[in-house]
Amino acid sequence: MCRWLAYTGGPIQMESVLFKAKHSLIDQSLHARMGATTTNGDGFGLGWYARPREGQPAEPPFRYRSVHPAWNDRNLREAARAIHAPLFVAHIRAATDTPAQETNCHPFRHGQWLFVHNGVIRDYPLLRRDLMLMIAPSYFGSLEGSTDSEVMFLLALSFGLEEDPVLGLARMVGAVEETGRRHGVAHPINMTVCALDGERLVAVRYSSEGDSRTLFHNTCVHHLRQLYPDNPQIAALDDDAFLLLSEPLTEMPGAWEEVPEATAIVAGRGTVTHHPFAPVMPGK
C-alpha cells in the first residue's frame, strides 16, 4: 500500500532517514520488504515543523508533495539535505483506487495538524458518500483530493482529534466500521496512521480483522549506544529521539520493536506512552 515514517526528538537532518540508511524510505519506495506492494511510486510527501523561537507562537507545518516517484525526484534529495527538524513525517504512496495526483499525496494538513495513512478502507466507493456526509462543515472545505485517507483525517478532526487525539481517531474508526458493516463489508478498515500537531505525534496500528500493516519504533537511544558504540548515526541522536516507521531502516539486532496490534502511541518532548486502542462510536 504505502510506507511512512515519523520522527520526534532533537533536530536531525532528514536525509539521514530518507536516503542514508540501508533500507531508507527511498529504498523502500523501490524495494519494500514488508508492504502489500514492493514498489511505492505514486508520489510522496514530507511535512515538518520548525523549532519554535523563544516567545513566539509555533509556525504552521511546512509541506512538500509531489506525484513523482520518490527515487526520481532531485528536489527531494536537496530538500532532505537542507532540512533539520525536531518533528517531521514522510510518506511514499502506492495508490489504491484513486489517481496519482498531488492532492492525493500525504501528508494531509489542516491548521497545525499533519496526517498520514497506510492501509485501506475496503469498498471505499460504496462507503464514500456516507462517510463524507459525517465530516463537520468546518472541516469539509479542507477536502482537496479523492482518497479514503484524507476523509479519515477530516473525520478524526470532526470527532475531536484536536481535543483528544486518541479518542478522535477511535471515533473515526468506529464510524468507518459501523458504516462498512451497515453496507455488508466484513472488515472495513486496515490502518497504521500518524497525526502530528507540532508538539507530539500520535500513531495507531489497528485493523478490523486484527492483521494490520506493519509498524515499528526504535528502542531507546541509550540502549542503542550500548549495542552499537561505534555507529556514528546512533551517536548523533539525542536521548529523546523516537522514530516510528512502517519497516525498519536497518537490520541491526535489538534496534527495533514492533508496535502491537490495536495500539496507540503518543510521543513528544521526551515522553512516549502506549495505549490499548479500540473503536468508539461517535457521540460516546
N, C-alpha and C positions, 0 to 999 in steps of 0.2 A: 504494500500500500504506500507508505511514506516512511521517512526516518526523520527524527528530530533530536536535538539536544538543547539543554538549558543549563546556565551556569549562574551561581551567585558566590560572591567572595571578594577578595581584593582584586582590583582591576588586572586583567590579563589580556594579552594580545589575542584577538580572535583567530588569527592564523594558526595558533598553536593547536587548536582543536579541530579547525576546519580543514587544514592541509597537512600539518607536520606529523601527526600521529600515524602509526602504521595502518590502522583501519579508521582513518579520519572520516568525517562526514562526506567529504568529497569522494573518497574511495568508496564509501557506501552508496553514493549515487550511481556508481557503475557496478559495484560488486557487493551488494548487501548479502550478508550471510544468514540472517535470521528473519528477514522480512517475507511477506507474501509474494513480493516481486523482487527479482535480483537487481533490476535497473530502475532507478527513480529519476527520470529525466524530463518530467513535465513541469519544470520550473522550480524555483527555490525562493527563500526569503530569509532575511535577517531582521531582528528587532533588538534594540539595545537602549540602555539608559545611561546618561552621563552621571558622574559622581556629583551630588548636589553641592553647590557652592555655599559657604558659610553664610547663614542668614537669608538665603534666597530660596524661594519655592522650587520644588522639583520640576524639571522640564518634562514636557510630554516625551514619550519614547520616539526614537528615530527608527526608520524602517527603510529597507531596500528590498525590492522584489523584482523578479524577472521571470519571463517564460523560457529563457534559455536553459539548457541543461547546466547544472552547477559546474560540471567538469569542463565546460566550454565557454566560460564567461571570464574574460580577462579582468573586467572591472571588479569582480568578486574577490580575486586574489589581491588586488590593490587595496580594496576596502578592508579586507580581513587583516592585511599587514598594518594598516594605519589605525584601526580601531582598537583601543584598550578600554574595556568596560567592566564594571563590577557586577553587572546583571544583564544577561542577554539570552536570546533564544535564536536558533537556526533550524530551518526546515527544508527538506528536499521532497518533492512531490512525485507520486505516481498516481495519475488521475484515474478515478473510477466514475464513469457515467457523466462526468461534466468536462467541458473543454479546457484545454491548456490556454489560459489567459491570465493576465496579471492580477485581475480582481479575484481570481480563484487561488492565488498563491498565498500561502501562510507566511508570516503571522498576520492575523486579522487584528485590527486596532480600533479601540473606542476610548477616547479620553486618555487616561493613564494606563489602560489595560491593553495587553497583548495576549493572543491565544493561538495555540497550535494543536493539531489533532492528527493522530494516526489511527486508522480504523475505518469503520463504515456504519452508517445507518442502513440496514438492509431494506430493500424495496423502497428506497427513498422516494422515487417518483410517485409511488402510491400514497406515501405519508406526508409528502412535502406541503400540500395545501393546509392540512390540519395543523401541522407544526408551525408554519409561518403565521397562521392566524393567532397563535399564542404569544407571539412576540409583542411586547408592550409598544404602544405608539411612539414613546420617547426614544426607543432604540431602533424601530423599524427603518427610519430614514438612513441609518448607517449601512443597510444592506446594499452591497455592491455587486457581488458575484452570484454564482448558482450552486455552490457546494453545500452539502449537508453540514460540513464543519463550521461554516460561517453561521448557519442557522442555529447550531448547537451553542455557539458563543453568544449570540443575541438572546437565545432562550435563557441561558445561565444568567446573563445580565438582568433579564426581565424577572427572574426568580430570586434575585438577591445576591448575585456574585459580589457586588461592591461592598455589601454589608457583612456577609458571611460567606467567603468563597467556597468552602467545602459544602455547605448547605445549598448554596446556589447551584453548584454542579450536581448535587444529589437530586435536587428538584428537576433539573433539566433532564437527567437520566430517567427519573420517574415519569416525566411527561412523554418522553420518547417511547419508553416501554409500554405505557398504557395505550398510547396511540397505535403502536405497532400491533399489539395483541388484539386491539379492537378491530384491526383490519386483517387478522389472521396470520400475522408474522410471528413465528415462534420465538426467534431470538433477535430482537430488533436492533441491538446496539453492541458494537465491539469498539473499544477505545483505549488508547492512552492519550491523555490531554494534559496541557500545561497552560496555566494562566499566570501572568505576571502583572504587578501593579506599580513597579518602581521601588518597592521596599522588599518584596518577597516573591517567591514563585510557589505556586500551588499546583500539584500534579496528581492525577488519578489514573490508576490502572483498573479497568473494570470491563466486563462483558456479560451479556445476558446468559451466555452459555457456559461461563466460567473458564474460558480459554482465550484470554486476551492477548493482544500483541505484546511483544517483549518490552521490558523496561528495566533499566539498571541504574545504579548510582555508585560512585566511588566510595571506598572505605575511608576512614578518617585519615587525614593527611599525616598525622604523627605516625600512625601505623605504616603508611606507605613509605615514609622516610626510613623507618627501621628495616622494612623489607628490601628497599632499593636505595641504599645510602649514596650510590654513585650516579644516580639518574638526575641529570640537570633539570629536566622538565618538572620532576616532582620537587626538587629542591627550590624551584622558583615559586611554588604555590604557597600561599599563606595558610595558616591553620584553619581558617573558616571556609576554604574552598570546597564547594559542593557542586558536582556535575551529575546531571540526570540525563539519561540518553537511551535511545531505542536499542542500541547494541554497543558493546564495549569498543573502545578505541584501540586497545592493546590486548595482548594475550598474557599479560603478567599475572601469575597466580596470586590470589589474595587481594587484587586491586579493585575488584568489582563485586557488588552484591545485587542479586535480582530482587526487584520490588515484588512482594507477594500479590496474588490476585486480590481484588476488592480492597485496595489500599489507597489512601490519600496521604500525600506528603506535603508538608508546609516547611519551607526553608528560606532563611534570610537572617542577616545580621548575626551570623554565627550560630544560629539555632536551627535544628532540624527535628521535626516531630512526625511520627507516623500515626495514622488513624484508620480504624476499620471504615470501609465505605459501603454504603447500601443506598439504593434509590429511595427517594422520598417523593410522595405525590405532592405536586404544587398546592399551596394553601396549608400545608402541615408544617 
